[in-house]
Amino acid sequence: MGNTCYANATIQLIRCAPEISALIVDESLASQVRDPSCGQGKVILAYQDLIRTMWMAYRPSYVRPMGFLTEIAHCVRDTVYSNFGMRMQNDSHEYLVYLLDNFHEALNQNKGVTVPEAAVRAPGDTPMTELAENGWNEFAVRNKSPIIDLCFGMTRQTLECQNCHKKSYQRQTFNVFKIPCEGATFADWIAAEFNPEEIEGYDCTACRPTRQRATLSRHIWQMPAVLFASLRRFTPDMRKIMTPCPYDGSAMNFDAYFAPESNHPSRAWKYDLRGIVDHHGSHMGGHYSAQISHPSTHDWWMIDDEMSMRLEGPRLRYPSNYMYLFRKQA
C-alpha cells in the first residue's frame, strides 16, 4: 500500500491489548465520542470499523486498512503530523503516540475544562505523597477518558540544589515508556532511564544570586495497566543502536524504579509480554513487522503486512526488537 508497514505493525501491537479492543468495538463507542464529525472522532470510529472487520475475517484472509489510513490523512492535514498522511516511511513509536493521544482526545470528557489553580495546586508545605497525587489530579481534571485509565502513567522529577539541598518537583505523564539501550541486563537498560544527571548553573531560589550545581533524578510514580514501551534505538543524530535487547520475555515488575514515597498499587503489579514491533534495517531505512500474542488463543504470530506466520514463541534478544506491549497480570 506504499510504505505503510509502520502503521500496520502499530495497529497489530494495539490490537494485542484486549482492554483497548473491547473499548473500541463496543456498541456505545459512538455515544462516547465527543464530536463524531471532527477529525479525531472520525479517526477512532474508522479504527472501530477496522478492528471489527479484522475480528470478523476468516482465515486465510487479510484486511486492507485504506479507510482508516484515509481518515488519518484527512485529520493530520496541515498539522505537525502531516507526514502520517503521506505515502512515506515513518516511525512506529511516533505513530503509536499519535494514535493513543488521538483516541484519548476523541473520548476526552473533560476537554476544555478550566479550574482555578488553587483547586489543583498544593501549598508549599504539602507532603510529597499528596503533591505528586495532586499532580495527577491536575492532569486528570482536564483529561478524562478510558485511554487515560488504561494507558497513561506518571513519573516524578526531583531537582535538588547541591548547596542548600532544597528540592523542587515536577510530574510528567506518559503513554509510552522509554528505555535506553545501555547496560548488560534488561534491568540495567530500564535503570538507565532513571540515572541522576548533574546540572550546572542551577538558579536555586534559596541561593540567589549565586548559581549552583544541582542533581536531577527521575522516578516512576504510577504505571498503567496496559504498558507500551519503546527502546531508544535512535540517537539524536538519527543513528540506530543495533545492540540486541537483553530482555528474555519473563514477567516484569517496576517496583525498583518507583519513588520511595509512592504508594500507588501499580508498584506491585507484574506484567506479561503481549506484543512486539520490530524494526529491520538501519537509520538509513528499514521495514516494520509485528510479533503478537493472539488476544484469545495466546499463540504467538509474526505479522508482516499481508503475511502471517505462527511462531513457537516471541523472537527476543534481537537488534530488531523496538517496541513492546506489556499487560498487567490479572
Backbone bond lengths (Angstrom), bond angles and torsions (degrees), N, CA, C in turn:
res aa  C-N    CA-C-N  psi(-1)  N-CA   C-N-CA  omega(-1)  CA-C   N-CA-C  phi
1 M - - - 1.461 - - 1.525 111.96 -
2 G 1.341 117.45 4.01 1.452 120.12 177.07 1.513 113.59 94.13
3 N 1.340 116.88 78.96 1.466 122.03 174.35 1.526 113.52 55.92
4 T 1.307 117.21 46.18 1.471 120.55 178.31 1.525 112.37 -110.30
5 C 1.324 118.07 11.54 1.464 119.73 -177.24 1.516 111.79 -61.43
6 Y 1.346 117.95 -34.11 1.466 120.81 179.08 1.535 110.40 -62.90
7 A 1.345 115.88 -37.23 1.464 120.06 178.96 1.522 110.87 -73.10
8 N 1.320 117.12 -43.21 1.464 120.84 -179.27 1.528 111.40 -60.96
9 A 1.339 116.61 -44.50 1.461 120.37 -178.80 1.530 110.81 -65.09
10 T 1.333 116.91 -38.96 1.459 120.99 179.58 1.519 111.30 -66.84
11 I 1.322 117.21 -41.89 1.470 121.20 177.78 1.525 110.44 -59.74
12 Q 1.328 117.18 -42.04 1.464 120.64 179.28 1.526 110.76 -65.48
13 L 1.341 116.93 -36.65 1.466 119.74 179.87 1.530 110.27 -65.02
14 I 1.332 117.33 -46.45 1.463 120.54 179.42 1.525 110.19 -62.92
15 R 1.319 116.41 -36.12 1.457 121.28 -178.94 1.530 112.07 -62.60
16 C 1.343 117.03 -21.97 1.471 120.73 -179.29 1.519 112.57 -69.89
17 A 1.331 117.87 -15.91 1.457 121.27 -179.53 1.523 109.01 -92.60
18 P 1.323 119.10 103.09 1.463 120.43 -176.36 1.521 113.19 -62.07
19 E 1.347 117.43 -28.35 1.460 119.81 178.65 1.530 111.04 -63.77
20 I 1.328 116.39 -40.49 1.463 119.65 179.60 1.514 110.31 -70.59
21 S 1.343 117.12 -42.90 1.466 120.12 178.87 1.526 110.99 -61.72
22 A 1.343 117.56 -41.16 1.464 120.62 179.18 1.520 110.71 -62.30
23 L 1.329 116.42 -39.77 1.458 120.76 177.22 1.527 111.19 -63.67
24 I 1.338 116.20 -43.86 1.458 120.80 -173.96 1.532 111.81 -70.82
25 V 1.320 117.60 -42.65 1.472 119.18 -174.77 1.525 112.55 -81.21
26 D 1.320 118.17 -8.49 1.464 120.39 -177.81 1.532 111.29 -61.01
27 E 1.324 115.67 140.12 1.460 121.22 -177.87 1.528 111.79 -61.74
28 S 1.327 117.48 -24.95 1.460 120.16 -176.75 1.525 113.69 -84.52
29 L 1.345 117.91 0.74 1.461 119.86 -175.69 1.528 111.53 -56.69
30 A 1.324 117.10 -46.58 1.463 120.41 -176.93 1.523 111.51 -56.59
31 S 1.345 116.72 -36.90 1.463 119.63 179.85 1.526 111.90 -73.03
32 Q 1.356 117.48 -19.47 1.461 121.12 178.81 1.526 112.54 -85.77
33 V 1.343 116.36 -20.55 1.465 120.28 -178.91 1.527 109.07 -69.94
34 R 1.322 116.57 127.20 1.459 120.03 -175.51 1.527 112.09 -61.04
35 D 1.324 116.57 -44.15 1.459 120.26 -178.26 1.530 108.52 -144.42
36 P 1.332 117.92 94.22 1.467 120.70 -178.12 1.517 114.02 -62.89
37 S 1.335 117.98 -14.46 1.463 120.69 -178.40 1.521 112.85 -89.47
38 C 1.359 117.39 -13.45 1.462 119.35 -179.64 1.522 109.96 -83.98
39 G 1.328 116.14 169.63 1.461 120.32 -177.05 1.507 113.31 -59.10
40 Q 1.332 117.23 -45.50 1.464 120.46 -178.33 1.521 111.19 -64.90
41 G 1.322 116.75 -39.61 1.454 120.05 177.62 1.514 111.94 -64.57
42 K 1.335 116.66 -41.04 1.460 120.45 179.68 1.528 111.34 -66.37
43 V 1.337 116.71 -35.76 1.465 120.24 -179.02 1.527 110.44 -66.03
44 I 1.335 118.23 -47.52 1.463 119.36 -177.14 1.528 111.09 -68.17
45 L 1.336 118.12 -33.16 1.461 119.65 177.60 1.527 110.84 -73.25
46 A 1.341 117.51 -32.19 1.469 120.23 173.98 1.525 110.26 -68.09
47 Y 1.331 116.52 -35.61 1.466 120.20 175.76 1.525 110.16 -66.12
48 Q 1.316 117.25 -38.97 1.460 120.63 175.85 1.530 110.52 -58.17
49 D 1.317 116.58 -45.50 1.460 120.43 179.25 1.528 111.17 -62.29
50 L 1.330 116.70 -39.75 1.460 121.55 179.26 1.527 111.15 -64.53
51 I 1.340 117.21 -47.75 1.461 120.96 -177.58 1.524 110.61 -65.36
52 R 1.314 117.04 -40.73 1.463 119.31 177.65 1.523 111.01 -61.84
53 T 1.311 116.22 -41.12 1.466 120.36 179.51 1.519 110.93 -64.29
54 M 1.341 116.81 -40.74 1.459 120.74 178.97 1.527 110.86 -62.85
55 W 1.330 117.21 -40.66 1.458 119.90 -177.87 1.522 112.33 -73.88
56 M 1.319 117.32 -25.14 1.460 120.17 -179.70 1.514 113.07 -87.09
57 A 1.335 117.14 -12.09 1.463 120.53 -176.04 1.530 111.04 -70.48
58 Y 1.325 115.19 149.69 1.466 121.40 176.89 1.522 108.81 -109.32
59 R 1.319 115.43 142.44 1.468 118.68 177.15 1.523 110.13 -73.63
60 P 1.321 119.37 150.38 1.472 125.28 -10.07 1.538 110.34 -84.17
61 S 1.301 116.56 127.41 1.462 120.81 179.25 1.517 108.93 -161.27
62 Y 1.310 115.56 164.86 1.459 119.98 172.94 1.520 108.45 -144.05
63 V 1.302 115.21 158.16 1.455 122.44 -175.09 1.520 108.91 -110.40
64 R 1.300 116.26 132.80 1.466 122.09 178.73 1.538 108.31 -94.95
65 P 1.325 118.42 110.95 1.473 120.93 -171.15 1.530 114.04 -84.40
66 M 1.331 117.77 40.54 1.458 120.22 -174.44 1.524 112.01 -64.26
67 G 1.346 117.67 -40.57 1.458 119.72 -179.39 1.518 112.42 -60.90
68 F 1.327 116.45 -43.44 1.461 121.12 179.75 1.523 111.15 -64.82
69 L 1.327 117.11 -46.39 1.459 120.61 -179.29 1.525 111.23 -65.37
70 T 1.325 116.68 -33.78 1.466 120.53 178.44 1.526 110.82 -66.37
71 E 1.339 117.47 -42.52 1.460 120.09 178.68 1.525 110.70 -63.66
72 I 1.328 117.33 -38.27 1.465 119.82 177.20 1.524 110.12 -64.05
73 A 1.330 116.96 -42.37 1.462 120.48 179.28 1.527 110.91 -58.52
74 H 1.326 116.85 -40.11 1.464 120.27 177.91 1.520 111.03 -68.02
75 C 1.323 116.56 -40.12 1.465 121.19 -175.51 1.524 112.25 -69.17
76 V 1.340 117.61 -36.21 1.472 120.78 -174.01 1.516 113.05 -90.87
77 R 1.322 117.63 -2.98 1.466 120.21 -178.55 1.532 110.34 -58.17
78 D 1.327 115.57 132.08 1.467 123.17 179.24 1.532 112.86 62.43
79 T 1.328 116.87 28.87 1.461 121.46 174.14 1.528 108.73 -122.92
80 V 1.330 116.19 176.11 1.470 120.07 178.26 1.525 111.42 -67.90
81 Y 1.341 117.16 -13.02 1.467 121.21 179.41 1.528 112.11 -99.75
82 S 1.321 117.98 17.49 1.463 120.94 -173.98 1.523 113.09 -59.41
83 N 1.348 117.08 -23.84 1.470 119.42 -179.54 1.531 111.60 -65.16
84 F 1.351 117.93 -22.94 1.465 119.67 178.07 1.531 112.01 -71.80
85 G 1.307 117.38 -12.53 1.451 120.62 177.08 1.509 113.75 -95.22
86 M 1.331 116.72 0.20 1.458 121.84 -177.92 1.522 110.50 -104.15
87 R 1.311 116.55 153.64 1.466 121.32 178.07 1.522 109.35 -81.76
88 M 1.321 114.84 68.14 1.458 121.08 -179.12 1.529 108.02 -139.86
89 Q 1.327 115.41 158.69 1.455 119.42 -179.89 1.526 109.71 -72.11
90 N 1.324 116.10 138.96 1.453 122.44 178.09 1.521 109.29 -132.81
91 D 1.335 115.24 175.14 1.455 121.20 -177.98 1.522 109.93 -88.44
92 S 1.312 116.85 127.88 1.461 121.69 -177.65 1.521 112.07 -64.77
93 H 1.319 117.57 -35.07 1.463 121.00 177.79 1.520 110.62 -63.62
94 E 1.332 117.85 -46.42 1.458 121.28 179.16 1.530 110.74 -63.16
95 Y 1.313 116.29 -36.23 1.463 120.69 179.20 1.528 110.47 -67.46
96 L 1.320 117.22 -40.08 1.457 121.29 177.93 1.527 110.56 -61.61
97 V 1.334 116.95 -46.56 1.470 120.79 178.86 1.521 110.01 -60.00
98 Y 1.346 116.81 -43.14 1.465 120.36 179.34 1.531 111.18 -60.77
99 L 1.322 117.60 -46.09 1.467 120.42 -177.37 1.526 111.29 -64.82
100 L 1.335 117.81 -45.17 1.456 120.12 -179.59 1.522 110.99 -62.80
101 D 1.334 117.04 -42.67 1.460 120.28 177.63 1.525 110.96 -64.83
102 N 1.336 116.44 -40.58 1.467 121.23 -179.58 1.533 110.68 -64.12
103 F 1.329 116.67 -45.94 1.465 120.21 178.97 1.528 110.51 -61.66
104 H 1.339 115.74 -42.18 1.464 118.62 178.54 1.522 111.44 -61.71
105 E 1.327 117.37 -48.62 1.458 120.12 -177.18 1.520 111.42 -63.55
106 A 1.329 117.63 -34.04 1.470 120.14 177.97 1.522 111.05 -65.06
107 L 1.336 117.09 -28.23 1.468 121.68 -176.56 1.530 112.90 -107.76
108 N 1.336 116.96 2.45 1.464 121.19 -173.70 1.528 111.30 -69.30
109 Q 1.311 115.94 107.07 1.465 120.95 -178.80 1.527 112.89 -77.96
110 N 1.333 117.69 -12.92 1.468 120.79 -179.00 1.523 112.61 -109.87
111 K 1.311 118.24 14.44 1.458 120.73 -179.12 1.526 109.79 -61.75
112 G 1.313 115.89 130.11 1.457 120.50 179.38 1.498 114.73 85.45
113 V 1.339 117.31 -2.32 1.466 120.08 178.91 1.521 109.34 -68.87
114 T 1.300 116.86 132.69 1.460 121.76 174.75 1.519 108.68 -115.62
115 V 1.311 116.08 137.72 1.462 121.71 179.69 1.520 108.53 -133.53
116 P 1.317 118.52 151.15 1.469 120.86 175.92 1.525 110.67 -60.00
117 E 1.317 115.75 140.83 1.466 119.36 -179.45 1.522 111.18 -57.01
118 A 1.333 117.19 -34.37 1.462 119.92 -178.87 1.517 112.39 -64.29
119 A 1.337 115.69 -21.86 1.464 118.98 -177.87 1.516 112.48 -77.33
120 V 1.348 117.02 -18.70 1.458 119.39 -176.50 1.520 113.27 -122.50
121 R 1.319 118.02 -11.00 1.455 120.10 -177.93 1.526 110.15 -104.35
122 A 1.320 114.61 131.29 1.464 119.73 -178.21 1.523 110.15 -83.15
123 P 1.330 119.09 150.63 1.466 121.65 174.93 1.517 111.25 -65.64
124 G 1.328 115.66 164.25 1.454 120.35 -172.63 1.505 115.30 -62.95
125 D 1.323 118.21 -25.77 1.465 120.04 -177.88 1.522 112.77 -95.80
126 T 1.340 116.75 14.72 1.458 120.10 -179.51 1.526 110.38 -70.26
127 P 1.351 118.93 135.75 1.476 120.69 176.89 1.526 111.42 -57.93
128 M 1.354 115.20 152.74 1.458 120.06 -175.31 1.530 112.39 -57.93
129 T 1.337 118.39 -38.19 1.460 120.07 -179.23 1.523 110.49 -59.58
130 E 1.316 117.06 -47.55 1.458 120.05 179.35 1.518 111.31 -67.81
131 L 1.334 117.06 -35.74 1.456 120.55 -179.14 1.516 111.33 -62.07
132 A 1.335 117.72 -45.49 1.462 120.73 -179.88 1.519 111.27 -69.33
133 E 1.327 116.47 -41.00 1.458 118.83 177.27 1.521 110.31 -62.59
134 N 1.337 116.00 -36.15 1.452 119.37 177.48 1.531 110.74 -65.90
135 G 1.350 116.08 -31.73 1.460 119.37 176.01 1.515 111.66 -63.05
136 W 1.326 117.20 -39.73 1.462 119.85 175.72 1.522 110.25 -67.03
137 N 1.325 117.14 -39.78 1.460 120.00 178.87 1.524 111.35 -62.98
138 E 1.328 116.15 -38.36 1.464 120.63 178.12 1.526 110.49 -60.34
139 F 1.325 115.83 -38.75 1.465 120.65 176.85 1.526 110.45 -71.80
140 A 1.337 116.73 -42.30 1.457 120.73 -172.59 1.519 113.64 -70.07
141 V 1.338 117.67 -29.15 1.464 118.07 -178.85 1.518 111.58 -66.99
142 R 1.320 117.19 -18.33 1.459 120.93 178.06 1.528 112.36 -109.12
143 N 1.327 116.37 -7.07 1.462 121.22 -174.96 1.524 109.18 -138.38
144 K 1.317 116.51 104.24 1.463 121.46 -179.36 1.517 108.88 -135.05
145 S 1.332 116.09 110.17 1.461 121.47 178.34 1.518 109.01 -160.96
146 P 1.331 118.29 162.05 1.467 120.37 175.92 1.527 112.63 -62.62
147 I 1.338 117.58 -28.41 1.465 120.42 178.75 1.524 110.23 -66.36
148 I 1.332 117.82 -39.75 1.467 121.18 174.76 1.519 110.04 -59.60
149 D 1.331 116.15 -46.27 1.461 120.68 -177.99 1.524 112.10 -61.63
150 L 1.331 117.29 -34.47 1.465 121.28 -174.57 1.528 113.29 -90.74
151 C 1.329 117.59 -40.71 1.468 120.66 -161.11 1.524 115.73 -118.55
152 F 1.325 119.65 -2.69 1.462 120.31 -175.83 1.526 111.24 -107.98
153 G 1.317 115.27 138.39 1.453 122.53 173.69 1.513 109.73 -124.04
154 M 1.324 116.58 -172.77 1.468 120.80 -178.68 1.517 110.52 -146.02
155 T 1.334 115.70 139.76 1.456 122.06 172.30 1.526 109.05 -113.11
156 R 1.326 115.63 160.33 1.462 121.63 176.10 1.519 108.61 -120.82
157 Q 1.337 116.44 130.53 1.456 122.04 174.67 1.522 109.46 -104.22
158 T 1.314 115.93 135.61 1.456 122.14 178.74 1.518 109.53 -119.39
159 L 1.320 116.57 124.40 1.463 122.02 177.02 1.524 107.27 -112.01
160 E 1.332 116.28 115.31 1.465 121.46 -175.59 1.516 110.71 -116.19
161 C 1.329 116.14 122.10 1.462 121.89 175.49 1.525 108.86 -67.39
162 Q 1.330 116.54 129.96 1.467 119.89 -178.17 1.526 112.87 -83.01
163 N 1.347 116.78 -3.31 1.455 120.34 176.84 1.526 111.35 -93.06
164 C 1.342 116.89 -53.94 1.469 120.22 -178.08 1.523 112.57 -107.11
165 H 1.338 116.90 -8.46 1.467 124.20 177.83 1.533 113.51 65.82
166 K 1.326 116.33 20.75 1.456 119.61 171.72 1.525 108.95 -69.53
167 K 1.331 116.64 138.79 1.459 121.70 -177.52 1.526 110.41 -113.66
168 S 1.325 114.91 143.66 1.463 121.40 170.59 1.520 107.49 -127.24
169 Y 1.325 115.33 153.41 1.455 120.16 -171.20 1.530 110.93 -128.87
170 Q 1.320 114.52 146.68 1.459 121.97 171.11 1.518 108.48 -135.22
171 R 1.332 115.88 146.04 1.458 120.84 175.99 1.515 108.95 -113.16
172 Q 1.315 116.47 144.52 1.454 120.98 -178.94 1.525 109.18 -139.87
173 T 1.337 116.07 127.49 1.459 120.17 177.24 1.522 110.00 -86.77
174 F 1.334 116.13 158.15 1.460 121.28 178.67 1.520 109.10 -148.16
175 N 1.335 115.62 151.99 1.464 120.68 171.33 1.515 111.93 -118.89
176 V 1.320 117.91 -7.20 1.463 123.26 171.51 1.526 107.23 -133.16
177 F 1.308 116.59 123.54 1.465 123.89 -177.21 1.525 108.17 -86.74
178 K 1.328 118.08 122.80 1.463 121.99 -174.27 1.521 111.05 -97.62
179 I 1.329 115.65 139.04 1.467 121.92 -175.36 1.531 109.19 -130.41
180 P 1.332 118.04 119.63 1.479 120.37 176.07 1.521 111.85 -68.42
181 C 1.312 115.89 157.07 1.473 121.66 178.57 1.531 108.70 -98.21
182 E 1.335 115.80 67.12 1.463 120.84 -175.20 1.523 109.61 -138.16
183 G 1.342 116.82 126.01 1.455 120.04 174.64 1.514 113.03 121.81
184 A 1.343 115.77 174.03 1.458 121.55 -176.27 1.519 112.52 -90.50
185 T 1.334 117.70 -28.87 1.455 122.01 -178.80 1.521 109.94 -121.94
186 F 1.331 115.73 166.97 1.457 118.97 179.05 1.533 110.68 -65.75
187 A 1.326 116.27 -33.57 1.464 119.71 175.72 1.523 110.88 -61.66
188 D 1.345 116.70 -37.45 1.464 120.65 176.66 1.527 110.64 -63.68
189 W 1.330 115.94 -40.65 1.467 120.12 -179.38 1.529 110.05 -61.58
190 I 1.323 116.99 -45.15 1.466 120.07 -179.99 1.523 110.24 -66.45
191 A 1.332 116.83 -44.19 1.465 120.92 -178.82 1.525 111.64 -60.19
192 A 1.335 117.21 -31.62 1.463 120.78 -179.25 1.522 112.11 -61.65
193 E 1.320 117.59 -26.69 1.467 121.01 178.22 1.532 110.78 -68.10
194 F 1.334 116.78 -20.74 1.457 121.10 -175.37 1.519 113.10 -113.62
195 N 1.337 117.71 13.11 1.460 120.52 176.97 1.525 110.17 -63.73
196 P 1.337 118.23 135.62 1.474 120.71 178.72 1.528 111.40 -62.52
197 E 1.325 115.30 150.14 1.466 122.00 177.23 1.521 109.35 -120.65
198 E 1.329 116.13 142.27 1.462 121.32 176.94 1.530 109.28 -91.31
199 I 1.324 116.05 131.77 1.457 122.55 -179.23 1.520 108.79 -115.24
200 E 1.329 116.63 126.88 1.465 121.75 177.15 1.531 109.57 -98.00
201 G 1.335 115.51 147.68 1.459 120.30 175.25 1.509 113.70 69.95
202 Y 1.337 117.60 35.38 1.464 121.27 -178.61 1.526 109.96 -75.47
203 D 1.326 116.18 131.62 1.458 122.05 -179.43 1.527 109.26 -88.41
204 C 1.325 115.38 83.07 1.463 121.02 179.86 1.533 108.99 -78.78
205 T 1.327 117.06 126.39 1.464 120.58 -177.38 1.523 112.05 -64.16
206 A 1.330 117.36 -26.71 1.464 120.59 -179.41 1.525 112.65 -83.02
207 C 1.336 117.45 -15.99 1.469 121.05 -175.46 1.525 113.24 -113.46
208 R 1.318 117.64 6.35 1.459 120.22 -179.68 1.525 110.96 -59.90
209 P 1.351 118.98 145.95 1.471 125.37 10.46 1.526 114.15 -90.94
210 T 1.334 117.53 0.82 1.457 120.03 -177.66 1.526 110.10 -79.28
211 R 1.340 116.32 133.75 1.467 120.48 175.72 1.533 109.45 -87.03
212 Q 1.320 115.51 150.08 1.450 121.47 -171.66 1.533 111.80 -127.54
213 R 1.330 114.22 169.43 1.453 119.92 168.21 1.527 108.73 -81.25
214 A 1.311 116.18 149.32 1.461 120.52 179.19 1.521 108.86 -142.11
215 T 1.317 115.19 161.48 1.465 121.91 176.92 1.518 108.92 -116.91
216 L 1.328 115.92 129.22 1.461 121.97 177.06 1.518 108.27 -106.45
217 S 1.328 116.79 122.66 1.457 121.39 177.73 1.526 109.64 -128.56
218 R 1.323 116.05 152.06 1.453 121.86 -178.59 1.523 109.54 -128.14
219 H 1.330 115.83 144.56 1.456 122.20 176.14 1.516 109.39 -141.74
220 I 1.310 115.62 158.86 1.465 120.74 172.81 1.526 108.44 -77.88
221 W 1.319 115.99 140.57 1.463 120.09 172.18 1.524 111.12 -106.72
222 Q 1.334 116.93 -42.71 1.456 119.85 174.65 1.522 109.19 -152.97
223 M 1.341 115.76 149.31 1.459 122.37 -177.75 1.524 109.66 -114.33
224 P 1.335 116.69 155.69 1.462 119.91 177.04 1.519 111.96 -86.70
225 A 1.329 116.10 161.69 1.465 120.42 177.62 1.520 111.46 -72.25
226 V 1.327 116.63 -33.64 1.464 122.59 175.49 1.523 106.57 -109.09
227 L 1.328 116.46 109.80 1.460 121.49 -170.77 1.531 110.63 -110.26
228 F 1.314 115.81 115.10 1.460 121.74 170.65 1.523 108.04 -95.26
229 A 1.332 116.85 132.02 1.465 121.91 -179.38 1.516 109.29 -128.97
230 S 1.326 115.73 141.84 1.463 121.49 -179.19 1.519 109.82 -128.59
231 L 1.326 116.84 131.70 1.460 121.41 175.62 1.521 109.64 -77.35
232 R 1.314 116.57 139.58 1.478 121.40 178.35 1.533 108.93 -80.13
233 R 1.315 116.05 70.32 1.466 120.23 -175.07 1.527 112.39 -81.87
234 F 1.319 118.04 -17.40 1.457 120.05 -175.94 1.528 109.53 -110.95
235 T 1.339 116.06 124.46 1.456 122.72 -178.20 1.529 109.53 -78.53
236 P 1.356 117.76 167.00 1.466 119.71 178.83 1.523 113.93 -55.73
237 D 1.340 117.32 -30.28 1.469 119.32 176.64 1.528 111.53 -91.67
238 M 1.362 115.82 15.72 1.463 124.09 170.89 1.523 114.45 69.26
239 R 1.340 117.43 24.24 1.457 119.60 168.20 1.523 108.54 -81.32
240 K 1.333 116.83 148.84 1.458 120.35 178.90 1.524 109.86 -97.56
241 I 1.340 115.31 131.91 1.460 121.52 175.33 1.528 107.60 -84.11
242 M 1.317 116.75 118.34 1.465 121.59 -172.27 1.532 112.68 -97.18
243 T 1.330 118.47 10.71 1.460 120.93 -179.11 1.527 110.66 -63.61
244 P 1.345 118.40 127.23 1.472 119.13 176.14 1.528 110.61 -60.55
245 C 1.325 116.88 135.80 1.463 120.12 179.69 1.521 109.78 -73.57
246 P 1.348 119.17 129.14 1.470 121.50 -176.73 1.530 114.47 -80.40
247 Y 1.324 118.64 17.81 1.458 120.54 178.72 1.525 109.87 -76.96
248 D 1.351 116.94 132.59 1.466 121.14 -174.62 1.531 113.62 -104.00
249 G 1.337 117.55 3.34 1.458 120.30 177.62 1.516 115.10 92.04
250 S 1.334 118.56 1.67 1.461 120.96 -178.93 1.527 110.41 -74.12
251 A 1.348 115.70 164.65 1.459 120.79 179.45 1.525 110.09 -61.60
252 M 1.342 115.54 144.41 1.460 121.39 -174.33 1.519 110.80 -111.07
253 N 1.342 115.71 145.66 1.452 122.61 170.28 1.533 107.36 -137.71
254 F 1.336 117.56 141.47 1.461 121.33 -172.32 1.522 112.70 -113.80
255 D 1.324 117.51 17.33 1.466 121.93 -176.49 1.529 111.98 -55.48
256 A 1.334 117.87 -37.59 1.466 121.50 -175.33 1.519 112.91 -64.03
257 Y 1.318 117.76 -17.12 1.466 121.21 -174.78 1.533 111.99 -107.09
258 F 1.327 116.99 6.04 1.465 121.29 -179.85 1.525 111.25 -80.92
259 A 1.329 114.81 152.57 1.459 119.90 170.45 1.528 109.21 -63.85
260 P 1.330 118.30 138.41 1.467 120.43 -178.33 1.526 112.59 -56.41
261 E 1.352 117.43 -31.68 1.457 120.27 -175.96 1.527 113.58 -80.45
262 S 1.331 117.24 -12.97 1.462 119.31 -175.83 1.528 111.05 -74.07
263 N 1.317 115.11 128.53 1.465 119.85 174.39 1.524 110.79 -113.63
264 H 1.331 116.22 23.13 1.465 119.74 -179.95 1.535 109.42 -65.77
265 P 1.331 118.27 137.23 1.471 120.34 -176.46 1.523 114.08 -60.66
266 S 1.340 118.26 -20.18 1.467 120.07 -176.98 1.521 112.86 -67.44
267 R 1.328 118.60 -15.96 1.464 118.71 178.70 1.526 111.35 -68.03
268 A 1.325 118.12 -17.25 1.467 121.48 177.93 1.529 112.16 -98.21
269 W 1.319 117.66 -6.26 1.465 120.12 -175.83 1.520 111.27 -69.85
270 K 1.325 115.18 149.26 1.460 122.09 169.55 1.521 108.40 -114.27
271 Y 1.322 114.89 147.09 1.456 121.22 -174.87 1.524 110.45 -122.20
272 D 1.335 115.41 141.39 1.456 122.22 174.00 1.520 109.76 -105.09
273 L 1.323 115.76 144.65 1.460 121.40 176.53 1.521 109.58 -73.61
274 R 1.345 117.33 130.46 1.454 121.54 -179.64 1.529 113.87 -123.80
275 G 1.328 117.87 -15.26 1.453 117.95 -178.85 1.522 111.67 -166.95
276 I 1.337 115.13 156.95 1.470 122.18 -179.88 1.519 108.44 -140.77
277 V 1.324 116.49 139.11 1.464 121.44 165.95 1.521 106.94 -107.20
278 D 1.312 116.21 129.03 1.464 122.27 178.40 1.522 110.14 -106.49
279 H 1.328 115.43 139.03 1.464 121.06 172.36 1.521 107.99 -112.84
280 H 1.319 116.14 114.13 1.460 122.41 -179.16 1.530 108.57 -97.90
281 G 1.322 116.62 130.18 1.450 119.73 179.23 1.507 111.46 118.29
282 S 1.316 115.80 -160.44 1.460 122.07 -175.87 1.530 109.52 -121.89
283 H 1.349 114.32 -171.72 1.453 119.27 177.51 1.530 112.05 -67.94
284 M 1.323 116.14 -15.59 1.466 120.10 -179.29 1.525 112.06 -81.18
285 G 1.310 116.82 -11.74 1.459 120.69 -178.38 1.508 109.84 155.71
286 G 1.300 116.26 163.68 1.455 118.38 -178.82 1.508 112.18 177.37
287 H 1.309 114.81 -162.88 1.457 121.51 -174.66 1.522 108.92 -145.12
288 Y 1.346 116.77 145.71 1.453 122.26 179.55 1.522 110.62 -110.20
289 S 1.336 115.01 141.19 1.457 121.54 171.12 1.532 107.09 -141.48
290 A 1.315 116.66 171.41 1.466 120.71 -177.45 1.517 110.76 -128.90
291 Q 1.318 115.71 147.88 1.459 123.29 167.81 1.525 106.08 -115.59
292 I 1.321 116.75 127.55 1.460 118.71 -175.34 1.526 111.08 -131.70
293 S 1.329 114.40 143.77 1.451 121.12 168.72 1.523 106.30 -91.21
294 H 1.324 117.09 115.03 1.459 120.45 -174.18 1.529 109.98 -55.17
295 P 1.336 118.67 129.21 1.464 120.83 -174.91 1.524 114.54 -58.95
296 S 1.337 117.90 -24.32 1.464 120.36 -178.49 1.523 112.57 -100.33
297 T 1.344 117.14 -48.82 1.465 120.80 -174.54 1.522 113.05 -92.47
298 H 1.345 116.83 -19.95 1.472 124.54 -176.59 1.518 113.07 66.51
299 D 1.348 118.16 9.98 1.453 120.50 170.48 1.533 108.96 -67.94
300 W 1.325 115.56 146.77 1.467 119.40 178.41 1.528 110.31 -91.48
301 W 1.331 114.67 137.30 1.460 122.02 179.65 1.518 109.45 -132.20
302 M 1.326 115.46 147.75 1.450 121.35 169.62 1.519 107.34 -102.90
303 I 1.335 117.04 125.85 1.464 123.28 -178.68 1.518 107.79 -115.43
304 D 1.314 116.67 119.93 1.463 122.17 -179.17 1.522 108.16 -129.26
305 D 1.349 115.90 91.21 1.465 122.02 -172.29 1.534 109.05 53.38
306 E 1.338 118.79 -118.35 1.468 120.16 -175.31 1.527 113.39 -85.32
307 M 1.342 117.37 -1.09 1.454 121.06 -177.57 1.523 110.37 -102.55
308 S 1.341 117.20 139.07 1.460 121.20 175.15 1.525 109.30 -133.33
309 M 1.334 115.48 150.03 1.462 120.49 -178.30 1.520 108.57 -148.97
310 R 1.332 116.83 132.13 1.454 120.62 177.79 1.529 109.88 -70.60
311 L 1.335 115.77 140.82 1.455 122.14 179.17 1.522 109.70 -116.56
312 E 1.332 116.57 153.01 1.458 120.19 174.52 1.527 110.85 -71.23
313 G 1.293 116.70 -24.94 1.461 123.27 178.91 1.508 108.36 -179.32
314 P 1.321 118.74 175.21 1.467 120.34 -179.05 1.520 111.88 -65.83
315 R 1.312 115.24 143.64 1.467 121.39 176.54 1.517 107.75 -90.41
316 L 1.335 114.63 106.28 1.457 121.75 -174.15 1.525 110.87 -115.31
317 R 1.337 114.56 173.21 1.471 122.46 -179.66 1.519 111.78 62.50
318 Y 1.322 116.69 35.09 1.461 122.73 178.44 1.529 109.44 -111.42
319 P 1.349 117.47 149.65 1.473 119.20 174.88 1.523 112.47 -68.84
320 S 1.335 117.64 -10.78 1.463 120.75 178.99 1.520 112.50 -83.52
321 N 1.344 119.03 -22.01 1.466 121.01 -179.40 1.531 109.54 -58.93
322 Y 1.329 117.16 125.80 1.466 121.47 -171.40 1.529 112.94 -126.75
323 M 1.326 117.37 -48.11 1.466 120.56 179.53 1.524 109.78 -131.68
324 Y 1.335 115.03 150.14 1.458 121.39 179.75 1.533 110.09 -127.25
325 L 1.316 114.77 151.73 1.456 121.25 167.10 1.515 107.84 -115.98
326 F 1.331 116.68 122.17 1.455 123.01 174.81 1.522 108.26 -112.38
327 R 1.331 116.11 143.81 1.455 121.10 179.61 1.517 108.81 -124.83
328 K 1.320 115.65 134.12 1.465 120.80 178.07 1.519 110.55 -57.97
329 Q 1.330 116.13 134.24 1.454 120.22 176.35 1.526 110.39 -66.26
330 A 1.322 116.05 144.71 1.472 119.94 179.88 1.516 110.63 -67.50
